[in-house]
């Protein structure tokens, strides 16, 4: 029998706990917040994974920073990861949780490429429109692609919707030939 990976085991455990307490959405939001923090502040990730700093000190700092920002369950989960020496696997565990969350909620994830970052309203509107089109909840991540020249390109469920200026110019060029 194959053993489950650390991320699969912990991701499933977090998902089950969130589901049992009816906090799937809240913990999903907490995870996104922590992922963003770790992505944007690599020094913070180094701090929580540094073996020279004691676990109690790490937990104390996390408690001070996140007591009012994260659910009690998410904070306790982070403490467990610290105690078990698994906090370094948080990003992979978070991806596992998100995968289970999407399946549970009939969701899908995609990437919207643009020349400039989309604001929250633009991203929300795109997610809403795509959710109606695909008949499932859509979550989009915004990535910058300067080669588009303008407009957007969306990659979702193996499909590409290209409404970029670059694509329009290519089509025009083909039409002229």
C-alpha positions as CSV (number, residue, x, y, z in Angstrom):
1,X,0.0,0.0,0.0
2,X,1.4,3.4,-1.0
3,X,2.0,6.0,1.7
4,X,0.5,9.4,1.4
5,X,2.8,12.3,1.0
6,X,3.1,14.9,3.9
7,X,1.1,17.4,1.9
8,X,-1.7,15.0,1.1
9,X,-1.9,13.8,4.7
10,X,-1.9,17.3,6.3
11,X,-4.0,18.8,3.5
12,X,-6.7,16.2,3.9
13,X,-6.6,16.5,7.7
14,X,-7.1,20.3,7.5
15,X,-9.9,19.9,4.9
16,X,-11.7,17.3,7.0
17,X,-11.4,19.5,10.1
18,X,-12.7,22.5,8.2
19,X,-15.5,20.5,6.7
20,X,-16.5,19.1,10.1
21,X,-16.6,22.6,11.7
22,X,-18.4,24.2,8.6
23,X,-15.4,26.5,8.0
24,X,-14.3,25.5,4.5
25,X,-14.6,29.0,3.2
26,X,-13.0,30.7,6.2
27,X,-10.0,28.4,6.2
28,X,-9.6,28.7,2.4
29,X,-9.4,32.5,3.0
30,X,-6.9,32.0,5.8
31,X,-4.7,29.8,3.6
32,X,-4.8,32.3,0.7
33,X,-3.7,35.0,3.2
34,X,-0.8,32.9,4.5
35,X,0.3,31.9,1.0
36,X,0.4,35.5,-0.1
37,X,2.4,36.4,3.0
38,X,4.9,33.6,2.4
39,X,5.2,34.5,-1.3
40,X,5.6,38.2,-0.7
41,X,7.8,37.9,2.4
42,X,10.3,35.1,2.0
43,X,12.1,36.2,5.1
44,X,9.0,35.4,7.2
45,X,9.0,31.8,5.7
46,X,12.7,31.6,6.6
47,X,11.9,32.7,10.1
48,X,9.2,30.0,10.7
49,X,11.4,27.3,9.2
50,X,14.6,28.2,11.0
51,X,15.7,25.4,13.3
52,X,17.7,27.8,15.6
53,X,14.5,29.5,16.7
54,X,12.4,27.6,19.2
55,X,8.9,26.4,18.4
56,X,7.4,28.3,21.3
57,X,9.0,31.5,20.1
58,X,7.7,30.9,16.5
59,X,4.2,30.2,17.8
60,X,4.2,33.3,20.1
61,X,5.1,35.5,17.1
62,X,2.4,33.9,14.9
63,X,-0.2,34.3,17.7
64,X,0.7,38.0,18.1
65,X,0.5,38.7,14.3
66,X,-2.4,36.5,13.3
67,X,-4.7,36.2,16.4
68,X,-7.3,38.6,14.9
69,X,-6.6,37.7,11.3
70,X,-6.9,33.9,11.2
71,X,-9.4,31.5,12.5
72,X,-8.5,29.7,15.7
73,X,-8.4,26.4,13.7
74,X,-6.0,27.7,11.1
75,X,-3.7,29.1,13.8
76,X,-3.7,25.8,15.7
77,X,-3.0,24.0,12.4
78,X,0.1,26.2,11.9
79,X,1.2,25.4,15.4
80,X,0.9,21.7,14.7
81,X,3.0,22.2,11.6
82,X,5.6,24.0,13.6
83,X,5.6,21.3,16.4
84,X,5.9,18.5,13.8
85,X,8.6,20.3,11.8
86,X,6.3,20.5,8.8
87,X,5.8,24.2,8.4
88,X,8.2,24.3,5.5
89,X,5.7,22.2,3.6
90,X,2.9,24.7,4.1
91,X,2.7,25.8,0.5
92,X,2.3,22.2,-0.8
93,X,-0.2,21.5,2.0
94,X,-2.1,24.6,1.1
95,X,-2.3,23.5,-2.6
96,X,-3.6,20.1,-1.5
97,X,-6.3,21.8,0.6
98,X,-7.2,24.1,-2.3
99,X,-7.5,21.1,-4.6
100,X,-9.9,19.4,-2.2
101,X,-11.8,22.6,-1.7
102,X,-12.3,23.1,-5.5
103,X,-13.5,19.5,-6.0
104,X,-15.8,19.8,-3.0
105,X,-17.3,23.1,-4.3
106,X,-17.3,22.3,-8.0
107,X,-14.6,25.0,-8.6
108,X,-11.9,25.5,-11.1
109,X,-8.8,27.7,-11.2
110,X,-7.4,29.6,-14.0
111,X,-4.9,32.3,-14.9
112,X,-5.7,35.6,-16.5
113,X,-2.8,37.2,-18.2
114,X,-2.7,41.0,-18.6
115,X,-0.2,43.8,-19.4
116,X,-1.1,45.5,-16.1
117,X,-2.4,44.1,-12.8
118,X,-6.2,43.8,-12.7
119,X,-8.0,45.5,-9.9
120,X,-10.2,43.5,-7.5
121,X,-13.4,44.6,-9.4
122,X,-12.1,43.6,-12.8
123,X,-11.0,40.2,-11.4
124,X,-14.3,39.7,-9.6
125,X,-16.3,40.5,-12.8
126,X,-14.2,38.1,-14.9
127,X,-14.6,35.3,-12.3
128,X,-18.3,35.9,-12.2
129,X,-18.7,35.8,-16.0
130,X,-16.6,32.7,-16.3
131,X,-18.5,31.0,-13.5
132,X,-21.7,31.5,-15.4
133,X,-20.2,30.3,-18.6
134,X,-18.6,27.2,-17.1
135,X,-21.4,26.6,-14.5
136,X,-18.9,26.2,-11.7
137,X,-17.2,28.6,-9.4
138,X,-14.0,30.1,-11.0
139,X,-11.0,31.4,-9.2
140,X,-8.5,33.4,-11.3
141,X,-4.9,34.3,-10.6
142,X,-3.6,37.4,-12.4
143,X,-0.2,37.2,-14.1
144,X,1.6,39.9,-16.0
145,X,2.5,39.2,-19.7
146,X,3.9,42.3,-21.4
147,X,4.0,40.4,-24.8
148,X,0.2,40.7,-25.0
149,X,0.5,44.5,-25.8
150,X,-3.1,45.0,-24.4
151,X,-6.2,43.1,-23.6
152,X,-6.3,39.8,-21.7
153,X,-5.7,36.1,-22.2
154,X,-7.4,33.5,-19.9
155,X,-6.2,30.0,-19.4
156,X,-8.7,27.7,-17.7
157,X,-9.4,24.0,-17.7
158,X,-7.0,23.4,-20.6
159,X,-8.6,26.1,-22.8
160,X,-7.3,29.5,-23.8
161,X,-9.5,32.5,-24.3
162,X,-7.3,35.1,-26.1
163,X,-8.7,38.6,-26.3
164,X,-5.3,40.2,-26.4
165,X,-4.2,42.9,-28.8
166,X,-1.3,40.7,-29.9
167,X,-3.8,38.0,-31.0
168,X,-6.0,40.5,-32.8
169,X,-3.0,41.8,-34.7
170,X,-1.9,38.2,-35.6
171,X,-5.5,37.5,-36.9
172,X,-5.5,40.8,-38.9
173,X,-2.1,39.9,-40.4
174,X,-3.4,36.5,-41.5
175,X,-6.5,38.1,-42.9
176,X,-4.5,40.5,-45.1
177,X,-2.4,37.6,-46.6
